[in-house]
Amino acid sequence: MNTIETAVFLSAAWFVHVGLAASPPANATLPVSRLERWWVSVSNPPPRFGTRDFFAYALEAAAAGQPAERIETALANAARKQDRTPNSPTYGNFAWYWEDEKPVDRNCVEFSMQRATLLWMYFQERLSPRARELLLTIFRYAAEGIRRHRVSPSYTNIYLKKAWNCIAMGESLGIPDLAEEGRRMLRTWIEHTWTNGVSEYLSPTYYAVDMENLGLIARHSRDPNTRVAAQAGLEFLWTEVAAHWFDPAGRLGGPHSRDYDYLRGISGLNHWAACAGWPSAESTGERSWFDNACWAPPPDSALALRQRTPRMVRGRWSSQPGHTIAQWVGRRIALGTTGAAYPDSMDKVAVVLFPGEKRPTVSFLMDARLDPYGKNRYVTGGGHLKAFHVFPFLASVQRGPYALLVASTANPNAFRLSGTNLTCLMSHWVLPADLPLWIGERPQPVGPDPRIVLPSPDTAIFVRDGDAAMAVRFLWGTGDDSSVEIVRDGRDWNAQRLSWVHSRRPPAGVHAIATEIRVSEGLSDDAFEEFRKRFVFQKPNVTIQGSRVTIESADSASPIRLVADIERCERIQLDGAESWAADALLAVDGKELGRPILERVLGKP
């Protein structure tokens, strides 16, 4: 018996919850009223209508028994957006939007075929002869488009989507080599994850996509070994999500690699959490046929993991130095950091969560467009609308509920990945506006003044919610006309900001910032007063030698030392994390949870 076959038996108990291979999903369909509204756009597409939505509509319409001619129209419109020009570099792929003349974002073929294969697998009999012909022709070209679409396993969501497409198309259309390519990809991703962790780490958007595709493989592949491999990937993801989930806010905590929601970090993962019965912000509860087709619940161990507080979670998102994940999760507050910026400029590198599903996340970012809340989106690569912040060099170290962080614009891509219309340079801590705020040791009432300039750049700021509190301050920074201020310009979103102003003009030269953050809970009024005093007076020692910044914490209970070169982008010394942190792939309170899950498939000792 080989290692994959052995894994079938090792995973059998959890597999019962996932479902049998190639079994039709439960007969859940979208409301007719929603399908009718959708049909209006499918039949007469507006300029920004997405090609993948033709296939999504066709699948849901077929599942709901909608008229066959509507499905045929959807497939005919999708076919119009497919590149069938010989020798074209995007041959077989699709234009993303109806208004696009040709493919730009090559991921479109993966998004489109994800549902197209399910349409073929389960609803062939509901298609008109013309629709079947259209779909088979689309598949013929798309198979080549998928083969030509080169994707790295570090591009997690698209890599897993391609793996599903290869497996599903290969198995259902009789293309053995394509199916085998998908199976190899799945194993490659598991091996990559065993070494690196999930590269698109803790993304509220893309973890939902990852779960979709692993769920589809686990539910619908005809190969039992492939299903088991997908189950292992799902169990790893659910375990990581459970470790970082913060129940009081109904969302994923910790730093995030790619997050479209600057303020709250709410996205597709919240839907899956709600399906699992977890506290989850903004979930409608509506489930489509597709949702049921890829649904795989979390393992039973996830509940106990979520409820364990306080807990210290450690992980990593690549094998490179600094590419680490840390989060301390308390009963009513959580603090998470990463040791390096994710090269996308949509990440959250430091996060604090208070209770409340509608409350903004506390987060740190460097900003060159005066867009601290991510509300000004513009057309980026692939024609999509996104809001980007600065992509800095980053160094951080966290021990329990305390962290130090240094960021610098010396990264060669700091502004190239920050979008256009650069107007300034600021470092922000985004804060909720509905919680009591203290400046130093004095409470600051919510008044009419939208801007408060702090008396000293390193003034401590405190935010409190019941018995939970956070303390934050800038320790040091650079700037042409530096000032530190609290600005209440996000009242429409219940947000405000603590901002270090490096420059009120378009950024030039290298600028840097150093900051510290501490959280605590179980604080009575007297304990909160003591918490404030200790933070105010126990200021870390900051030493600047040329471009080298050294920060040493003053609190003997959390001894931390951070040394970084802000111009050479070097992390020279990071001391203070737990002894087990360096080897953690996905560990909680010193116990490695991630590798044993994947080793069941990989057969590693």
C-alpha positions as CSV (number, residue, x, y, z in Angstrom):
1,M,0.0,0.0,0.0
2,N,1.5,3.3,-1.0
3,T,1.4,6.5,1.0
4,I,-1.5,8.0,-0.8
5,E,-3.5,4.8,-0.4
6,T,-2.6,4.7,3.3
7,A,-3.8,8.3,3.7
8,V,-7.3,7.2,2.5
9,F,-7.7,5.2,5.6
10,L,-6.1,7.7,7.9
11,S,-8.5,10.4,6.7
12,A,-11.6,8.2,6.6
13,A,-13.2,9.6,9.7
14,W,-13.1,13.2,8.5
15,F,-13.9,12.2,4.9
16,V,-17.4,11.1,6.0
17,H,-18.2,14.8,6.7
18,V,-17.0,15.9,3.2
19,G,-19.2,13.6,1.1
20,L,-18.8,10.9,-1.5
21,A,-17.0,11.5,-4.8
22,A,-19.1,12.7,-7.7
23,S,-22.3,12.8,-5.6
24,P,-24.7,15.6,-6.8
25,P,-25.0,18.4,-4.2
26,A,-28.1,19.0,-2.2
27,N,-30.9,20.4,-4.3
28,A,-30.5,24.0,-3.2
29,T,-31.0,26.7,-5.8
30,L,-31.1,30.5,-5.9
31,P,-34.4,32.2,-5.7
32,V,-36.2,32.7,-9.0
33,S,-36.3,36.5,-8.3
34,R,-32.6,36.6,-8.2
35,L,-32.2,34.6,-11.3
36,E,-34.6,36.9,-13.1
37,R,-32.6,39.9,-12.2
38,W,-29.4,38.2,-13.2
39,W,-31.0,37.2,-16.6
40,V,-31.5,40.9,-17.4
41,S,-27.7,41.4,-17.4
42,V,-26.9,38.1,-19.0
43,S,-29.2,38.8,-22.0
44,N,-28.1,42.4,-22.4
45,P,-24.6,42.6,-20.8
46,P,-23.5,46.0,-19.4
47,P,-19.9,47.0,-20.2
48,R,-18.5,45.7,-16.9
49,F,-20.3,42.4,-16.9
50,G,-17.8,39.6,-16.2
51,T,-17.4,36.7,-18.5
52,R,-17.2,34.3,-15.7
53,D,-20.7,35.3,-14.7
54,F,-22.2,33.9,-17.9
55,F,-21.0,30.5,-16.7
56,A,-22.1,31.1,-13.1
57,Y,-25.6,32.0,-14.3
58,A,-25.7,29.1,-16.7
59,L,-24.9,26.7,-13.9
60,E,-27.4,28.1,-11.4
61,A,-30.1,28.5,-14.1
62,A,-29.7,24.8,-15.1
63,A,-29.8,23.7,-11.5
64,A,-33.1,25.7,-11.0
65,G,-34.7,24.3,-14.2
66,Q,-34.7,27.7,-16.0
67,P,-35.6,27.8,-19.7
68,A,-32.9,26.0,-21.8
69,E,-32.8,28.9,-24.3
70,R,-31.5,31.2,-21.5
71,I,-28.6,28.9,-20.7
72,E,-27.9,28.8,-24.4
73,T,-27.8,32.6,-24.6
74,A,-25.4,32.8,-21.6
75,L,-23.0,30.3,-23.3
76,A,-23.2,32.0,-26.6
77,N,-22.3,35.4,-25.1
78,A,-19.4,33.7,-23.2
79,A,-18.2,32.2,-26.4
80,R,-18.0,35.7,-27.9
81,K,-15.4,36.6,-25.4
82,Q,-13.1,33.7,-26.0
83,D,-9.8,34.2,-27.9
84,R,-9.8,31.7,-30.7
85,T,-7.2,33.4,-32.9
86,P,-4.4,31.0,-33.9
87,N,-0.9,32.0,-32.6
88,S,-2.5,34.5,-30.1
89,P,-0.6,34.5,-26.8
90,T,-4.0,34.3,-25.0
91,Y,-5.4,31.6,-27.3
92,G,-8.3,29.8,-25.5
93,N,-8.6,32.4,-22.7
94,F,-11.4,34.9,-22.2
95,A,-11.7,38.7,-22.0
96,W,-12.7,39.5,-18.4
97,Y,-15.4,42.1,-19.0
98,W,-18.0,42.4,-21.8
99,E,-16.4,45.7,-22.8
100,D,-13.0,44.2,-23.3
101,E,-11.9,43.3,-26.8
102,K,-9.4,40.7,-25.8
103,P,-8.0,38.9,-22.7
104,V,-5.9,40.8,-20.4
105,D,-6.2,39.0,-17.1
106,R,-5.3,35.4,-18.0
107,N,-7.0,34.1,-14.8
108,C,-10.3,34.5,-16.5
109,V,-10.2,31.0,-18.1
110,E,-9.8,29.5,-14.6
111,F,-12.7,31.4,-13.1
112,S,-14.9,30.6,-16.1
113,M,-14.2,26.9,-16.3
114,Q,-14.6,26.3,-12.6
115,R,-18.4,26.4,-13.0
116,A,-18.5,25.3,-16.7
117,T,-17.2,21.9,-15.8
118,L,-19.9,21.4,-13.2
119,L,-22.5,22.4,-15.7
120,W,-21.3,19.7,-18.0
121,M,-20.8,17.1,-15.2
122,Y,-24.4,17.4,-13.8
123,F,-26.7,19.1,-16.2
124,Q,-25.9,17.9,-19.7
125,E,-29.5,16.7,-20.1
126,R,-30.9,20.2,-19.3
127,L,-28.9,21.8,-22.2
128,S,-30.3,22.2,-25.6
129,P,-28.3,20.6,-28.5
130,R,-27.0,24.0,-29.4
131,A,-25.9,24.7,-25.8
132,R,-24.1,21.4,-25.6
133,E,-22.3,22.2,-28.8
134,L,-21.4,25.6,-27.6
135,L,-20.0,24.3,-24.3
136,L,-18.0,21.5,-25.9
137,T,-16.4,24.0,-28.3
138,I,-15.6,26.3,-25.4
139,F,-14.0,23.4,-23.6
140,R,-11.8,22.5,-26.6
141,Y,-10.3,26.0,-26.7
142,A,-10.3,26.5,-23.0
143,A,-8.3,23.3,-22.4
144,E,-5.5,24.8,-24.4
145,G,-5.9,28.2,-22.6
146,I,-5.5,26.4,-19.3
147,R,-2.4,24.5,-20.4
148,R,-0.8,27.8,-21.5
149,H,-1.7,29.6,-18.3
150,R,1.5,29.3,-16.2
151,V,0.8,29.6,-12.5
152,S,3.1,29.3,-9.5
153,P,1.9,27.3,-6.4
154,S,2.6,30.5,-4.4
155,Y,-0.3,32.1,-6.3
156,T,-2.6,30.0,-4.2
157,N,-6.1,30.7,-5.2
158,I,-5.5,30.5,-9.0
159,Y,-3.2,27.5,-8.7
160,L,-5.8,25.5,-6.9
161,K,-8.5,26.7,-9.3
162,K,-6.4,25.5,-12.2
163,A,-5.8,22.2,-10.5
164,W,-9.6,21.7,-10.2
165,N,-10.2,22.7,-13.8
166,C,-7.5,20.3,-15.1
167,I,-8.9,17.4,-12.9
168,A,-12.6,18.1,-13.7
169,M,-12.1,18.7,-17.4
170,G,-9.7,15.8,-17.8
171,E,-11.9,13.3,-16.0
172,S,-15.3,14.4,-17.4
173,L,-14.2,15.0,-21.0
174,G,-11.8,12.1,-21.3
175,I,-8.5,14.0,-21.4
176,P,-6.3,11.8,-19.2
177,D,-3.1,13.9,-19.4
178,L,-5.0,17.0,-18.4
179,A,-6.4,15.2,-15.3
180,E,-3.0,14.0,-14.4
181,E,-1.6,17.5,-14.6
182,G,-4.2,18.6,-12.1
183,R,-3.4,15.8,-9.7
184,R,0.3,16.7,-9.9
185,M,-0.5,20.3,-9.3
186,L,-2.5,19.4,-6.2
187,R,0.4,17.3,-4.7
188,T,2.9,20.1,-5.6
189,W,0.8,22.6,-3.7
190,I,0.6,20.3,-0.7
191,E,4.4,19.9,-0.8
192,H,4.8,23.7,-1.2
193,T,2.5,24.3,1.7
194,W,4.3,21.8,4.0
195,T,7.5,23.9,3.5
196,N,6.2,27.4,3.1
197,G,2.7,27.6,4.5
198,V,-0.1,29.2,2.4
199,S,1.6,31.9,0.3
200,E,-1.5,34.0,-0.1
201,Y,-1.8,33.8,3.7
202,L,-5.0,34.6,5.7
203,S,-6.8,36.4,2.8
204,P,-10.5,36.8,3.7
205,T,-11.2,36.8,-0.1
206,Y,-8.9,34.1,-1.4
207,Y,-9.2,31.6,1.4
208,A,-12.8,31.3,0.3
209,V,-11.6,30.6,-3.2
210,D,-9.1,28.0,-2.0
211,M,-11.8,26.2,0.0
212,E,-14.1,26.2,-3.0
213,N,-11.6,24.5,-5.2
214,L,-10.3,22.0,-2.7
215,G,-13.9,21.3,-1.8
216,L,-14.8,20.7,-5.5
217,I,-11.9,18.3,-5.9
218,A,-12.7,16.5,-2.6
219,R,-16.4,16.2,-3.6
220,H,-16.2,15.5,-7.3
221,S,-13.0,14.0,-8.5
222,R,-13.3,10.4,-9.6
223,D,-9.9,9.5,-8.2
224,P,-10.0,8.5,-4.5
225,N,-6.4,9.4,-3.9
226,T,-6.9,12.9,-5.3
227,R,-10.0,13.3,-3.1
228,V,-7.9,12.5,0.0
229,A,-5.2,14.9,-1.0
230,A,-7.8,17.7,-1.3
231,Q,-9.3,16.8,2.0
232,A,-5.9,17.3,3.7
233,G,-5.6,20.7,2.1
234,L,-9.0,21.6,3.3
235,E,-8.3,20.4,6.9
236,F,-5.1,22.5,6.9
237,L,-7.0,25.6,5.8
238,W,-9.9,25.2,8.2
239,T,-7.4,24.6,11.1
240,E,-5.5,27.7,10.2
241,V,-8.7,29.7,9.9
242,A,-10.0,28.4,13.2
243,A,-6.7,29.3,14.9
244,H,-6.9,32.9,13.7
245,W,-10.7,33.4,13.8
246,F,-11.8,36.0,16.4
247,D,-15.3,35.1,17.4
248,P,-16.3,38.4,19.1
249,A,-15.8,40.3,15.8
250,G,-17.0,37.4,13.6
251,R,-14.0,37.6,11.3
252,L,-10.5,36.4,10.5
253,G,-7.9,37.9,12.7
254,G,-4.1,38.3,12.2
255,P,-2.3,39.9,9.4
256,H,-3.6,39.4,5.8
257,S,-1.8,39.0,2.6
258,R,-4.5,40.3,0.2
259,D,-7.5,42.1,1.6
260,Y,-9.9,44.1,-0.5
261,D,-11.7,45.5,2.6
262,Y,-9.2,47.9,4.2
263,L,-11.6,48.7,7.1
264,R,-13.0,45.4,8.2
265,G,-11.5,42.5,6.4
266,I,-14.9,41.0,5.5
267,S,-15.2,38.8,2.3
268,G,-16.1,35.4,1.0
269,L,-14.5,33.5,3.9
270,N,-17.2,34.9,6.1
271,H,-19.8,33.1,4.1
272,W,-18.1,29.7,4.6
273,A,-17.7,30.5,8.3
274,A,-21.4,31.2,8.6
275,C,-22.2,27.9,6.8
276,A,-20.1,26.2,9.5
277,G,-22.2,27.9,12.2
278,W,-19.4,30.2,13.3
279,P,-20.0,33.8,14.4
280,S,-19.6,35.6,11.2
281,A,-20.0,39.3,10.1
282,E,-22.3,40.1,7.2
283,S,-23.4,36.7,5.9
284,T,-26.7,36.6,4.1
285,G,-27.2,32.9,4.7
286,E,-28.1,32.4,1.0
287,R,-26.5,29.3,-0.5
288,S,-26.4,28.6,-4.2
289,W,-26.2,25.3,-6.0
290,F,-22.5,26.0,-6.5
291,D,-22.0,26.6,-2.8
292,N,-23.4,23.2,-2.0
293,A,-21.3,21.7,-4.7
294,C,-18.1,22.7,-3.0
295,W,-19.1,22.8,0.6
296,A,-16.8,20.9,3.0
297,P,-17.2,21.6,6.8
298,P,-14.4,22.2,9.2
299,P,-13.0,19.3,11.3
300,D,-14.5,18.9,14.7
301,S,-11.2,20.1,16.3
302,A,-11.8,23.6,14.9
303,L,-14.4,24.5,17.5
304,A,-12.1,23.8,20.5
305,L,-9.3,25.7,18.8
306,R,-11.5,28.8,18.2
307,Q,-12.7,28.8,21.8
308,R,-9.2,28.5,23.4
309,T,-8.2,31.8,24.8
310,P,-5.7,33.3,25.2
311,R,-3.7,31.5,22.5
312,M,-0.6,32.4,20.6
313,V,-0.6,31.4,16.9
314,R,2.5,31.2,14.8
315,G,3.1,30.4,11.1
316,R,4.7,31.4,7.9
317,W,3.9,32.2,4.3
318,S,7.2,31.3,2.6
319,S,10.6,30.0,3.6
320,Q,12.2,33.4,3.3
321,P,13.4,35.2,6.4
322,G,10.8,37.5,7.9
323,H,7.8,35.9,6.1
324,T,6.2,35.0,9.3
325,I,2.7,35.2,10.9
326,A,2.0,35.9,14.5
327,Q,-1.3,36.5,16.4
328,W,-2.2,36.6,20.1
329,V,-5.9,35.9,20.4
330,G,-7.6,36.9,23.7
331,R,-11.1,36.6,24.9
332,R,-12.0,40.2,23.9
333,I,-9.1,41.5,21.9
334,A,-6.5,40.2,19.4
335,L,-3.1,41.4,18.0
336,G,-1.5,40.0,14.9
337,T,1.6,40.9,12.8
338,T,3.7,39.7,9.9
339,G,7.4,40.1,9.6
340,A,7.4,41.2,6.0
341,A,5.1,43.1,3.6
342,Y,3.3,40.9,1.1
343,P,4.3,42.0,-2.5
344,D,0.8,43.2,-3.5
345,S,0.1,46.4,-1.6
346,M,-3.3,45.1,-0.4
347,D,-2.0,43.5,2.8
348,K,-2.5,44.2,6.5
349,V,0.8,43.9,8.3
350,A,-0.4,44.7,11.8
351,V,-4.0,44.2,13.0
352,V,-5.9,44.6,16.3
353,L,-9.5,43.3,16.6
354,F,-12.0,44.5,19.2
355,P,-15.4,42.9,19.6
356,G,-18.2,44.0,17.2
357,E,-19.1,42.6,13.7
358,K,-19.5,46.1,12.3
359,R,-16.5,47.8,14.0
360,P,-13.4,48.6,11.8
361,T,-10.2,46.7,12.2
362,V,-7.3,48.5,13.8
363,S,-4.5,48.3,11.2
364,F,-1.2,49.9,10.2
365,L,-0.3,51.1,6.7
366,M,1.9,53.5,4.8
367,D,-0.2,55.6,2.4
368,A,0.9,57.9,-0.5
369,R,-2.6,58.8,-1.9
370,L,-4.4,60.0,1.3
371,D,-6.6,57.0,1.2
372,P,-6.3,55.4,4.7
373,Y,-9.6,53.6,4.4
374,G,-9.2,52.2,0.9
375,K,-12.2,54.0,-0.6
376,N,-10.5,55.5,-3.7
377,R,-10.2,52.7,-6.2
378,Y,-8.7,52.9,-9.7
379,V,-8.1,50.7,-12.7
380,T,-5.1,48.4,-12.1
381,G,-3.6,45.4,-14.0
382,G,-6.2,43.3,-15.6
383,G,-8.6,46.2,-15.7
384,H,-9.9,45.7,-12.2
385,L,-10.6,48.4,-9.7
386,K,-8.5,48.3,-6.5
387,A,-7.1,50.6,-3.8
388,F,-3.4,50.1,-3.1
389,H,-1.2,51.4,-0.3
390,V,2.6,51.7,-0.2
391,F,4.5,48.4,-0.3
392,P,7.3,49.0,2.3
393,F,10.3,47.2,3.6
394,L,9.0,45.8,6.9
395,A,10.6,44.3,10.0
396,S,8.6,43.3,13.1
397,V,8.8,41.1,16.2
398,Q,5.9,40.1,18.4
399,R,5.8,38.4,21.8
400,G,2.3,37.6,23.0
401,P,0.2,40.8,23.1
402,Y,3.1,43.1,22.4
403,A,4.9,44.0,19.1
404,L,7.4,46.4,17.6
405,L,7.4,47.3,13.9
406,V,9.7,49.3,11.5
407,A,8.7,50.2,7.9
408,S,10.6,52.0,5.2
409,T,10.0,53.2,1.7
410,A,13.5,52.1,0.6
411,N,11.9,49.0,-1.0
412,P,12.5,49.5,-4.8
413,N,8.8,48.7,-5.4
414,A,7.4,50.7,-2.6
415,F,5.7,53.2,-4.9
416,R,5.6,51.3,-8.1
417,L,3.0,49.0,-6.5
418,S,1.2,51.9,-4.8
419,G,-0.9,53.1,-7.8
420,T,-1.0,56.5,-9.4
421,N,-1.8,60.0,-8.3
422,L,0.6,60.0,-5.4
423,T,0.0,63.1,-3.3
424,C,1.7,62.7,0.1
425,L,3.4,60.1,2.4
426,M,1.9,59.2,5.8
427,S,2.0,56.3,8.2
428,H,-1.4,55.5,9.7
429,W,-2.9,53.5,12.5
430,V,-6.6,53.2,11.5
431,L,-8.7,53.2,14.7
432,P,-12.5,52.7,15.4
433,A,-14.2,56.0,16.0
434,D,-16.9,54.8,18.4
435,L,-14.6,53.7,21.3
436,P,-13.2,55.9,24.0
437,L,-9.8,57.4,23.2
438,W,-7.0,58.6,25.6
439,I,-4.2,60.8,24.5
440,G,-1.4,60.1,27.0
441,E,-3.2,59.6,30.3
442,R,-6.1,62.0,29.5
443,P,-9.4,60.9,28.0
444,Q,-10.2,62.6,24.7
445,P,-13.9,63.3,24.3
446,V,-15.4,63.1,20.8
447,G,-15.7,66.8,19.8
448,P,-16.2,68.8,16.7
449,D,-12.4,69.2,16.0
450,P,-11.6,66.9,13.0
451,R,-7.9,67.1,13.6
452,I,-5.8,67.0,16.8
453,V,-2.0,67.6,16.6
454,L,-0.3,65.6,19.3
455,P,2.0,67.5,21.7
456,S,4.8,65.1,21.0
457,P,5.3,62.7,18.1
458,D,5.8,59.8,20.5
459,T,2.6,60.5,22.5
460,A,0.9,57.3,23.6
461,I,-2.7,56.6,22.4
462,F,-5.1,54.3,24.1
463,V,-8.4,52.8,23.0
464,R,-10.7,50.9,25.3
465,D,-13.7,48.6,25.0
466,G,-14.9,47.4,28.3
467,D,-12.2,45.4,30.0
468,A,-10.1,45.3,26.8
469,A,-7.6,48.0,25.7
470,M,-4.9,48.7,23.2
471,A,-1.9,51.1,23.4
472,V,0.0,52.4,20.4
473,R,2.5,55.1,19.6
474,F,5.1,56.1,17.0
475,L,8.6,55.7,18.4
476,W,10.5,57.5,15.7
477,G,10.1,58.5,12.1
478,T,11.4,60.7,9.3
479,G,9.8,63.5,7.4
480,D,10.1,66.9,5.6
481,D,7.5,68.5,7.9
482,S,6.8,65.7,10.4
483,S,3.8,66.0,12.6
484,V,1.6,63.4,14.3
485,E,-2.1,63.9,14.5
486,I,-5.4,62.2,15.1
487,V,-7.8,62.9,12.2
488,R,-11.5,62.1,12.2
489,D,-12.1,62.0,8.5
490,G,-13.7,58.5,8.4
491,R,-16.9,59.1,10.3
492,D,-19.0,57.7,7.5
493,W,-17.2,54.4,8.2
494,N,-16.9,54.7,12.0
495,A,-13.1,55.2,11.6
496,Q,-10.4,57.7,12.5
497,R,-6.7,57.6,12.2
498,L,-3.5,58.3,14.1
499,S,-1.1,59.6,11.4
500,W,2.6,60.4,11.2
501,V,3.0,62.9,8.3
502,H,6.2,62.2,6.5
503,S,5.4,64.7,3.7
504,R,2.3,66.6,2.5
505,R,3.8,66.5,-1.0
506,P,4.4,63.6,-3.4
507,P,6.9,61.2,-1.8
508,A,10.6,61.6,-2.5
509,G,13.6,59.9,-1.0
510,V,13.5,57.3,1.7
511,H,11.2,57.6,4.7
512,A,10.8,55.3,7.7
513,I,8.7,54.8,10.8
514,A,8.9,52.8,14.0
515,T,5.9,52.0,16.1
516,E,4.9,49.8,19.1
517,I,1.6,48.2,20.0
518,R,0.3,46.4,23.1
519,V,-3.1,44.9,23.9
520,S,-4.5,43.7,27.2
521,E,-7.8,42.4,28.6
522,G,-9.4,41.7,32.0
523,L,-8.8,45.3,33.0
524,S,-10.8,47.0,35.7
525,D,-10.7,50.8,35.8
526,D,-7.7,50.7,38.2
527,A,-5.9,48.1,36.1
528,F,-6.6,50.2,32.9
529,E,-5.0,53.2,34.7
530,E,-2.0,51.1,35.6
531,F,-1.8,49.8,32.0
532,R,-1.7,53.4,30.7
533,K,1.0,54.5,33.1
534,R,3.2,51.5,32.4
535,F,3.0,52.1,28.6
536,V,3.5,55.9,28.9
537,F,6.7,55.5,31.1
538,Q,8.1,52.3,29.8
539,K,9.1,53.6,26.4
540,P,11.5,51.5,24.3
541,N,15.0,52.7,23.7
542,V,15.5,53.8,20.0
543,T,19.0,54.2,18.6
544,I,19.8,55.5,15.1
545,Q,23.2,54.8,13.6
546,G,23.3,55.9,10.0
547,S,20.5,53.9,8.4
548,R,20.4,51.3,11.2
549,V,17.5,51.5,13.6
550,T,17.7,49.6,16.9
551,I,14.7,49.3,19.2
552,E,14.9,47.6,22.6
553,S,11.7,47.2,24.7
554,A,11.8,48.6,28.3
555,D,9.4,46.1,29.7
556,S,11.2,43.1,31.2
557,A,8.1,41.0,30.9
558,S,8.3,41.3,27.1
559,P,12.0,41.7,26.2
560,I,12.2,42.5,22.5
561,R,15.0,43.7,20.4
562,L,14.7,44.8,16.7
563,V,17.6,45.9,14.5
564,A,17.0,46.8,10.9
565,D,18.7,48.8,8.2
566,I,16.0,50.9,6.7
567,E,18.0,51.8,3.5
568,R,19.5,48.4,2.7
569,C,16.2,46.7,3.6
570,E,17.9,44.3,6.0
571,R,16.4,42.6,9.1
572,I,19.6,42.3,11.2
573,Q,18.2,41.1,14.5
574,L,14.8,40.1,15.7
575,D,14.8,38.8,19.3
576,G,11.9,38.2,21.6
577,A,9.6,35.7,20.0
578,E,9.0,32.3,21.6
579,S,11.6,29.7,21.2
580,W,9.3,27.6,19.0
581,A,8.3,30.4,16.7
582,A,11.1,29.9,14.2
583,D,10.1,26.3,13.2
584,A,6.3,26.9,13.2
585,L,4.4,26.2,10.0
586,L,1.0,26.4,11.8
587,A,1.4,26.2,15.5
588,V,-0.7,27.1,18.5
589,D,0.9,27.6,22.0
590,G,4.0,25.7,20.8
591,K,2.2,22.7,19.3
592,E,2.6,22.2,15.5
593,L,-0.8,21.5,14.0
594,G,-0.2,22.0,10.3
595,R,2.5,19.6,9.2
596,P,0.9,16.5,10.7
597,I,-2.2,17.1,8.6
598,L,-0.2,17.4,5.3
599,E,2.1,14.5,6.2
600,R,-0.7,12.1,6.1
601,V,-0.7,12.6,2.3
602,L,3.0,13.3,1.7
603,G,4.2,10.3,3.8
604,K,6.9,12.4,5.5
605,P,8.2,11.0,8.8
